[in-house]
Amino acid sequence: MWKTLICFLIFVATAAAADIRLGIIGTDTSHAIEFTRAFNDASSPSHIAGARVVVAYKGGSPDLPVSYQRVDKFAAELQTKYGIEFVPDIPTLCQKVDAILLESVDGRVHLKQVKEAVASRKPMFIDKPLAATLEDAREIARILEEAGVPWFSSSSSRFGGIATAMKFSDTTGVITWGPSPPEPLFPLDLAWYGIHSIELLYTLMGPGCEEVRRIPARDMEVIVGRWKDGRTGTVYALTESRATGAVIFRPKIAVQSDPKMEGGYGPLLREIVKFFQTRVPPVSPAETLEIFSFMDAAQRSKAAGGQPVRLR
């Protein structure tokens, strides 16, 4: 009996030691809570094995209400409910972890935070949006590439039910829609929340867009992209509605998503763990940067009164 118990305790200790130690940068988003619950609470139905959040840096943006109104609340929950250690700066956090979850809700601060973390050479998941401008996104990619740091950035919509069930090799066109409430502080306004439906569009279409037109409409904006092979991809960015979905056009059929298709963070978190284990990103930096070029072109089209604008 004692031998069995000892073997079990050794097994538990070994399994716990094998978990990837994660550090969260930025506790001003509900993702900090949801991700920690999934990784750290083995009793949760949404538990994802293989990684554990052990430390966090609060961060926060004093000019962004959704950040400064939540950062202390979420930090307190991480401390009291999950026993997460808090540190005063990013370099200290990097010393205590195997990998980094950059979660700050404000994409404007991501470049600065990446610069503080890159010296540790730890692999990094950068939550959406990667940045708030195309220039910052490119600079983040350049810094991490030069340092040899594996990374990826993605919305959870890339790995959800619609993306996995409706990705076809013979897709001729795609329409996606989703919420895109405005955030005046973001230079690329679509990056704030519209990136979810744009990321879904790219998951279903693949890269290769060369021109974008953005058209205002009632309670929404319509963003139409023309791909190099002649296909078109369209996003309905809804300013009020929370509806999300997609229509896929194939040679002989059009397929619409079911509103009940699986959502949640689980598929994304499993990809994050796999990435930290293998250091092979599930989304290429090139595709992520094209998504930012798409949003940048849409922003320039909006400024030009809806004229078509080429990606740069």
C-alpha positions as CSV (number, residue, x, y, z in Angstrom):
1,M,0.0,0.0,0.0
2,W,2.8,2.4,1.0
3,K,4.7,1.6,-2.2
4,T,1.6,2.4,-4.2
5,L,1.1,5.7,-2.4
6,I,4.7,6.7,-2.9
7,C,4.6,5.9,-6.5
8,F,1.5,7.9,-6.9
9,L,3.0,10.9,-5.2
10,I,6.1,10.7,-7.3
11,F,3.9,10.5,-10.4
12,V,2.0,13.6,-9.3
13,A,5.2,15.5,-8.5
14,T,6.7,14.6,-11.8
15,A,3.6,15.6,-13.8
16,A,3.4,18.9,-12.0
17,A,7.1,19.6,-12.6
18,A,6.6,18.9,-16.3
19,D,4.1,21.7,-16.6
20,I,5.3,24.7,-18.6
21,R,5.5,27.6,-16.2
22,L,3.7,30.6,-17.7
23,G,3.9,34.3,-16.9
24,I,1.1,36.8,-17.7
25,I,2.0,40.3,-18.8
26,G,-1.1,42.4,-18.3
27,T,-4.1,41.6,-16.1
28,D,-6.5,44.2,-17.6
29,T,-8.4,41.6,-19.6
30,S,-10.7,38.8,-18.7
31,H,-8.4,36.5,-20.7
32,A,-6.0,36.6,-17.7
33,I,-8.7,35.0,-15.6
34,E,-10.1,32.6,-18.2
35,F,-6.7,31.4,-19.3
36,T,-5.5,30.9,-15.7
37,R,-8.7,29.0,-14.8
38,A,-8.2,26.7,-17.8
39,F,-4.6,26.0,-17.1
40,N,-4.5,25.9,-13.3
41,D,-7.9,24.5,-12.2
42,A,-7.7,20.7,-12.9
43,S,-11.3,20.4,-11.6
44,S,-12.7,22.8,-14.3
45,P,-14.5,21.2,-17.3
46,S,-12.4,23.6,-19.5
47,H,-9.1,22.4,-18.0
48,I,-6.1,22.4,-20.4
49,A,-3.2,20.2,-19.2
50,G,0.5,20.9,-19.8
51,A,0.9,24.4,-18.6
52,R,0.4,26.5,-15.5
53,V,0.3,30.2,-14.8
54,V,2.7,30.9,-11.9
55,V,3.4,34.7,-12.0
56,A,2.0,37.9,-13.4
57,Y,2.8,41.5,-14.0
58,K,-0.2,43.9,-13.7
59,G,0.5,46.5,-16.4
60,G,-2.5,48.6,-17.3
61,S,-3.1,51.7,-19.4
62,P,-4.1,54.9,-17.5
63,D,-5.9,56.4,-20.5
64,L,-8.0,53.4,-21.5
65,P,-11.1,52.9,-19.3
66,V,-11.5,49.2,-20.1
67,S,-7.9,48.7,-18.8
68,Y,-7.7,50.9,-15.7
69,Q,-11.2,50.0,-14.5
70,R,-10.4,46.2,-14.5
71,V,-6.7,45.7,-14.0
72,D,-6.7,45.8,-10.2
73,K,-9.9,43.7,-10.0
74,F,-8.5,40.9,-12.1
75,A,-5.1,41.0,-10.4
76,A,-6.8,40.6,-7.0
77,E,-8.8,37.6,-8.3
78,L,-5.6,36.0,-9.7
79,Q,-3.9,36.4,-6.3
80,T,-6.7,35.3,-4.0
81,K,-8.3,32.5,-6.1
82,Y,-5.3,31.1,-7.8
83,G,-2.3,32.1,-5.7
84,I,-0.5,33.8,-8.5
85,E,2.7,35.7,-7.6
86,F,2.9,39.3,-8.7
87,V,6.2,41.0,-9.7
88,P,7.0,44.7,-10.2
89,D,8.4,44.5,-13.7
90,I,8.6,42.4,-16.8
91,P,12.3,41.3,-16.6
92,T,11.6,39.8,-13.1
93,L,8.7,37.9,-14.5
94,C,10.8,36.5,-17.3
95,Q,13.3,35.0,-14.9
96,K,10.5,32.9,-13.3
97,V,8.9,31.3,-16.3
98,D,9.4,29.1,-19.3
99,A,7.0,31.0,-21.6
100,I,5.1,34.2,-21.8
101,L,1.5,35.1,-22.3
102,L,1.4,38.8,-23.3
103,E,-2.2,39.6,-22.4
104,S,-2.4,43.4,-22.1
105,V,-5.8,44.5,-23.6
106,D,-4.2,47.6,-25.0
107,G,-2.3,46.7,-28.2
108,R,-0.6,50.1,-28.1
109,V,1.7,49.0,-25.3
110,H,2.6,45.6,-26.8
111,L,5.8,46.9,-28.6
112,K,7.2,48.4,-25.4
113,Q,6.4,45.2,-23.5
114,V,8.0,43.0,-26.1
115,K,11.1,45.1,-26.0
116,E,11.3,44.5,-22.2
117,A,10.7,40.7,-22.5
118,V,12.7,39.8,-25.6
119,A,16.1,39.6,-23.9
120,S,14.8,36.5,-22.0
121,R,14.5,34.6,-25.3
122,K,11.3,32.9,-23.9
123,P,8.7,31.9,-26.4
124,M,5.7,34.2,-26.5
125,F,2.0,34.2,-27.2
126,I,0.8,37.8,-27.9
127,D,-2.9,38.1,-27.5
128,K,-5.0,40.0,-30.0
129,P,-4.4,42.5,-31.2
130,L,-0.7,42.1,-31.8
131,A,-0.4,45.9,-32.0
132,A,-2.5,49.0,-32.7
133,T,-0.7,50.0,-35.9
134,L,0.9,48.2,-38.9
135,E,4.2,49.8,-38.1
136,D,4.2,48.5,-34.5
137,A,3.2,45.1,-35.7
138,R,6.1,45.0,-38.1
139,E,8.5,46.2,-35.5
140,I,7.4,43.5,-33.0
141,A,7.9,40.9,-35.7
142,R,11.4,42.3,-36.6
143,I,12.6,42.4,-33.0
144,L,11.4,38.9,-32.2
145,E,12.8,37.5,-35.4
146,E,16.3,39.1,-34.9
147,A,16.3,37.7,-31.3
148,G,15.3,34.2,-32.5
149,V,12.3,34.2,-30.2
150,P,9.4,31.9,-31.3
151,W,6.0,33.7,-31.2
152,F,2.5,33.9,-32.5
153,S,-0.5,36.1,-32.2
154,S,-4.1,35.1,-32.8
155,S,-7.8,35.6,-32.0
156,S,-9.6,32.6,-30.6
157,S,-11.9,32.7,-33.6
158,R,-9.1,31.1,-35.7
159,F,-9.4,27.8,-33.9
160,G,-13.2,27.8,-33.0
161,G,-16.0,25.7,-34.5
162,I,-16.6,27.8,-37.6
163,A,-13.0,27.9,-38.6
164,T,-12.4,24.2,-38.1
165,A,-15.7,23.0,-39.6
166,M,-15.9,25.3,-42.6
167,K,-12.4,25.4,-44.0
168,F,-12.6,23.9,-47.5
169,S,-9.9,23.6,-50.2
170,D,-12.3,24.7,-52.9
171,T,-13.5,27.9,-51.2
172,T,-14.2,30.6,-53.8
173,G,-15.3,33.4,-51.5
174,V,-16.1,34.1,-47.8
175,I,-18.3,36.5,-45.9
176,T,-17.8,36.8,-42.1
177,W,-19.5,39.1,-39.6
178,G,-18.9,40.0,-36.0
179,P,-19.0,42.8,-33.4
180,S,-16.7,45.7,-34.0
181,P,-17.5,48.4,-31.4
182,P,-15.4,51.6,-31.9
183,E,-12.4,52.5,-29.8
184,P,-11.3,56.1,-30.6
185,L,-7.8,55.6,-29.0
186,F,-6.8,52.9,-31.5
187,P,-5.2,54.1,-34.8
188,L,-6.4,51.0,-36.5
189,D,-9.9,50.9,-35.2
190,L,-10.7,47.4,-36.6
191,A,-7.8,46.0,-34.5
192,W,-9.7,46.7,-31.3
193,Y,-12.4,44.1,-31.8
194,G,-13.1,43.7,-35.5
195,I,-10.0,41.6,-35.7
196,H,-12.0,38.6,-34.6
197,S,-14.0,38.5,-37.8
198,I,-11.0,39.5,-39.9
199,E,-9.0,36.7,-38.4
200,L,-11.8,34.3,-39.2
201,L,-11.9,35.5,-42.8
202,Y,-8.1,34.8,-43.2
203,T,-8.5,31.4,-41.6
204,L,-11.1,30.5,-44.2
205,M,-9.5,32.3,-47.2
206,G,-5.8,32.1,-46.5
207,P,-3.4,35.0,-47.2
208,G,-3.1,36.7,-50.6
209,C,-5.3,39.8,-50.4
210,E,-4.0,42.7,-52.5
211,E,-6.8,45.4,-52.3
212,V,-9.3,46.5,-49.8
213,R,-12.4,48.7,-49.9
214,R,-14.2,49.9,-46.7
215,I,-17.8,51.1,-47.1
216,P,-19.9,52.6,-44.3
217,A,-23.5,51.3,-43.9
218,R,-26.2,51.4,-41.3
219,D,-25.0,50.1,-37.9
220,M,-22.0,48.5,-39.6
221,E,-19.1,48.8,-42.0
222,V,-18.4,46.5,-44.9
223,I,-14.8,45.7,-45.7
224,V,-14.3,43.9,-49.1
225,G,-10.9,42.4,-49.9
226,R,-9.9,41.2,-53.4
227,W,-7.4,38.4,-53.4
228,K,-4.6,37.9,-56.0
229,D,-6.4,34.8,-57.5
230,G,-9.6,36.8,-58.1
231,R,-11.5,35.6,-55.0
232,T,-13.2,38.1,-52.6
233,G,-13.5,38.1,-48.9
234,T,-16.0,40.3,-47.1
235,V,-16.3,41.4,-43.4
236,Y,-19.4,42.9,-42.0
237,A,-18.1,44.8,-38.9
238,L,-21.1,45.3,-36.7
239,T,-21.1,48.3,-34.4
240,E,-24.0,47.2,-32.2
241,S,-24.9,43.5,-32.7
242,R,-22.9,40.7,-31.0
243,A,-23.8,38.2,-33.8
244,T,-20.9,36.2,-35.3
245,G,-20.9,33.9,-38.3
246,A,-19.7,33.1,-41.8
247,V,-20.9,32.1,-45.3
248,I,-18.5,30.0,-47.4
249,F,-19.0,30.0,-51.2
250,R,-17.9,26.8,-53.0
251,P,-18.2,26.0,-56.7
252,K,-21.7,24.4,-56.4
253,I,-22.9,25.4,-52.9
254,A,-22.9,28.1,-50.3
255,V,-22.6,27.0,-46.6
256,Q,-23.7,29.1,-43.7
257,S,-22.4,28.6,-40.1
258,D,-24.6,27.4,-37.4
259,P,-25.0,29.9,-34.4
260,K,-24.5,27.0,-32.1
261,M,-21.0,26.1,-33.4
262,E,-18.5,25.7,-30.6
263,G,-16.8,28.8,-29.3
264,G,-14.7,29.4,-26.2
265,Y,-11.0,29.5,-25.6
266,G,-10.2,25.8,-25.3
267,P,-9.0,25.2,-28.9
268,L,-6.8,28.3,-28.8
269,L,-5.3,27.3,-25.4
270,R,-4.5,23.8,-26.6
271,E,-2.6,25.4,-29.6
272,I,-0.7,27.7,-27.2
273,V,0.4,24.7,-25.1
274,K,1.5,22.8,-28.2
275,F,3.4,25.9,-29.5
276,F,5.2,26.2,-26.2
277,Q,6.1,22.5,-26.3
278,T,7.3,22.5,-29.9
279,R,8.2,26.2,-30.5
280,V,6.5,25.9,-33.9
281,P,3.8,28.6,-34.3
282,P,0.4,27.5,-35.7
283,V,0.1,30.9,-37.4
284,S,2.9,32.3,-39.4
285,P,4.2,35.9,-38.6
286,A,3.7,36.6,-42.3
287,E,0.0,35.9,-42.2
288,T,-0.4,37.9,-39.0
289,L,1.3,40.9,-40.6
290,E,-0.9,40.6,-43.7
291,I,-3.9,40.8,-41.5
292,F,-2.5,44.1,-40.2
293,S,-1.8,45.2,-43.7
294,F,-5.5,44.4,-44.5
295,M,-6.7,46.5,-41.6
296,D,-4.3,49.3,-42.5
297,A,-5.6,49.4,-46.0
298,A,-9.2,49.4,-44.7
299,Q,-8.3,52.4,-42.5
300,R,-6.8,54.3,-45.5
301,S,-9.9,53.4,-47.6
302,K,-12.1,54.8,-44.9
303,A,-10.1,58.0,-44.9
304,A,-10.4,58.1,-48.7
305,G,-14.2,57.9,-48.7
306,G,-14.4,54.2,-49.4
307,Q,-12.0,54.1,-52.4
308,P,-10.2,50.8,-53.1
309,V,-6.7,50.8,-51.5
310,R,-3.9,48.4,-52.1
311,L,-2.1,46.6,-49.2
312,R,1.3,48.0,-48.4
